[in-house]
Amino acid sequence: LIDSAESLVPEGYSSTYKFRPAEALMKEIIAQCADNLPQRSQNKENKGRVHLVLYADGSDAVNPLAQMMAEALSTRAPFYLNLDELSNTDSWFSGTGSKGLTEMLYYVKAQKENLSLRADSCTSKDSRTGIDFMAGHKNPEDISELTASECQSLIDAIRGRNCCDHLIISRAFRYDGILPVLLKGADKIYLTCLDYRSSLARLEKVVQLLSRFEEQNAVELKEKVQVFITPVEQSQNFQDFDSPYAKICLPFPFERSSLLIANEYQAAIKTILEKDVL
């Protein structure tokens, strides 16, 4: 621990500035020592539930379903993880951690030991809601080049912290190598989009792809999947959408006169989750 110039640190020693918030200092020490600490034992019986939110039209700009689910679960140890190539996590959550998903993906790709401890060092707590999250990554290729095994290691590391009751994973829909890991590992899958005709057309294609995935992999997703449509046009376009999965139309997320989340929208999310987890 130093309080002077790094040039004074003996060669071969790692260093960190000691006059920092205690939580940030603890996480830095854990990251430095993880290779030499005993492997954390994991409770395989209770690793929490995984909620996968897939944006069929690719955007959560006016459709904050994943973020509001995390807030609705804020008293039940949620963890929010965004796996988009261009993450917007930092637009919703803020904390004091110096590390985030960028560093965690490095540990995963480098196959470092003690990934659950390293996940601790890369986790921040939102100052407003108390939600755990990993700050957005800085390199789109970290996600685009993520393999299925690396994705599984990342999820296992977060759940292996043994202090996450609900893992909310948010992602624009992509039919890629990590999708099977996400679909098979999720307890609940939420497909969502706006009620624009173009968004609903994309949603229809996503539903077809999921049906094909079920056939090719001999898995049953029907009990897992729910479709959530967010109205923007104030139209009835969504009524024409036919889905093999349960379909729910949510209220408009924002107050019409401001960008604040509408109470009606928050209440609807809580009501939906109450049927399953609350």
Secondary structure in CASP SS format (residue, H / E / C, confidence):
PFRMAT SS
TARGET T0000
AUTHOR 0000-0000-0000
METHOD secondary structure of the structure
MODEL  1
L C 1.00
I E 1.00
D C 1.00
S C 1.00
A C 1.00
E H 1.00
S H 1.00
L H 1.00
V C 1.00
P C 1.00
E C 1.00
G C 1.00
Y C 1.00
S C 1.00
S C 1.00
T C 1.00
Y E 1.00
K C 1.00
F C 1.00
R C 1.00
P C 1.00
A H 1.00
E H 1.00
A H 1.00
L H 1.00
M H 1.00
K H 1.00
E H 1.00
I H 1.00
I H 1.00
A H 1.00
Q H 1.00
C H 1.00
A H 1.00
D H 1.00
N H 1.00
L C 1.00
P C 1.00
Q C 1.00
R C 1.00
S C 1.00
Q C 1.00
N C 1.00
K C 1.00
E C 1.00
N C 1.00
K C 1.00
G C 1.00
R E 1.00
V E 1.00
H E 1.00
L E 1.00
V E 1.00
L E 1.00
Y E 1.00
A C 1.00
D C 1.00
G C 1.00
S C 1.00
D C 1.00
A C 1.00
V C 1.00
N C 1.00
P C 1.00
L H 1.00
A H 1.00
Q H 1.00
M H 1.00
M H 1.00
A H 1.00
E H 1.00
A H 1.00
L C 1.00
S C 1.00
T C 1.00
R C 1.00
A C 1.00
P E 1.00
F E 1.00
Y E 1.00
L E 1.00
N E 1.00
L C 1.00
D C 1.00
E C 1.00
L C 1.00
S C 1.00
N C 1.00
T H 1.00
D H 1.00
S H 1.00
W H 1.00
F C 1.00
S C 1.00
G C 1.00
T C 1.00
G C 1.00
S C 1.00
K C 1.00
G C 1.00
L H 1.00
T H 1.00
E H 1.00
M H 1.00
L H 1.00
Y H 1.00
Y H 1.00
V H 1.00
K H 1.00
A C 1.00
Q C 1.00
K C 1.00
E C 1.00
N C 1.00
L H 1.00
S H 1.00
L H 1.00
R H 1.00
A H 1.00
D H 1.00
S H 1.00
C C 1.00
T C 1.00
S E 1.00
K E 1.00
D C 1.00
S C 1.00
R C 1.00
T C 1.00
G C 1.00
I C 1.00
D E 1.00
F E 1.00
M C 1.00
A C 1.00
G C 1.00
H C 1.00
K C 1.00
N C 1.00
P H 1.00
E H 1.00
D H 1.00
I H 1.00
S H 1.00
E C 1.00
L C 1.00
T C 1.00
A H 1.00
S H 1.00
E H 1.00
C H 1.00
Q H 1.00
S H 1.00
L H 1.00
I H 1.00
D H 1.00
A H 1.00
I H 1.00
R H 1.00
G C 1.00
R C 1.00
N C 1.00
C C 1.00
C C 1.00
D C 1.00
H E 1.00
L E 1.00
I E 1.00
I E 1.00
S E 1.00
R E 1.00
A E 1.00
F C 1.00
R C 1.00
Y C 1.00
D C 1.00
G C 1.00
I C 1.00
L H 1.00
P H 1.00
V H 1.00
L H 1.00
L H 1.00
K H 1.00
G H 1.00
A C 1.00
D C 1.00
K E 1.00
I E 1.00
Y E 1.00
L E 1.00
T E 1.00
C E 1.00
L E 1.00
D C 1.00
Y C 1.00
R H 1.00
S H 1.00
S H 1.00
L H 1.00
A H 1.00
R H 1.00
L H 1.00
E H 1.00
K H 1.00
V H 1.00
V H 1.00
Q H 1.00
L H 1.00
L H 1.00
S H 1.00
R H 1.00
F H 1.00
E H 1.00
E H 1.00
Q H 1.00
N H 1.00
A C 1.00
V C 1.00
E C 1.00
L C 1.00
K C 1.00
E C 1.00
K C 1.00
V E 1.00
Q E 1.00
V E 1.00
F E 1.00
I E 1.00
T E 1.00
P C 1.00
V C 1.00
E C 1.00
Q C 1.00
S C 1.00
Q C 1.00
N H 1.00
F H 1.00
Q H 1.00
D H 1.00
F C 1.00
D C 1.00
S C 1.00
P C 1.00
Y C 1.00
A E 1.00
K E 1.00
I E 1.00
C E 1.00
L C 1.00
P C 1.00
F C 1.00
P C 1.00
F E 1.00
E C 1.00
R C 1.00
S C 1.00
S C 1.00
L C 1.00
L C 1.00
I E 1.00
A C 1.00
N H 1.00
E H 1.00
Y H 1.00
Q H 1.00
A H 1.00
A H 1.00
I H 1.00
K H 1.00
T H 1.00
I H 1.00
L H 1.00
E H 1.00
K C 1.00
D C 1.00
V C 1.00
L C 1.00
END
